[in-house]
């Protein structure tokens, strides 16, 4: 994990960025609660999971609150049970999901703090991925900002697997340009970059990185 942090810092410096280093969201799909505990000890900023049922199962095993970030497809029928444990949703792919999240938060606590969310943007227009296209995403962020119990913090995207560097840069730059046009003071977060492309994402402006396998070299799963 130290090596990943070094590479993040080096990419940040190469790009001449003067803002804080991107936050690290450790993706723990199929990883044990014990390993999640180790990651938290090592100082990751949040734990990312693709499935709400895994958040509930692992949290029950760990017996304590965890800074869970929902990074996968969030089905509306699964919101009711999982939402109280989730600190941020990266994968808001529809206005219907925005409405369902807001409604459930009001049911849980009408006076509670708003939930940070990110608008998922399918920049590469991949049929296998959900999300708004670039033309729709700014309007979606404005809609999200109007819901009283949601705090729309920005945008998220996923690049195609094994895309060339030029394509990765095009995709990440497009998301940054979307955010800059919508207003970085309103929507400061860019969640982009995973284990195979996070250094490029940092160079192109990522503020949050969703990294899984690259973190686990040398870590003891049985810890």
Secondary structure, DSSP 8 states (H G I E B T S, - for coil): -HHHHHHHHHHHHHTT--S---EEEEE-TT--HHHHHHHHHTT-SEEEES-HHHHHHHHHHHTS---EEE-S---GGGHHHHGGGEEEEEEE--HHHHHHHHHHHHHH-TTS--EEEEEEB-TT--TTS-SB-HHHHHHHHHHHHHSTTEEEEEEE----TT--HHHHHHHHHHHHHHHHHH-TTT--EEE---TTTHHHHHHTT-SEEEE-GGG-TT--TT-
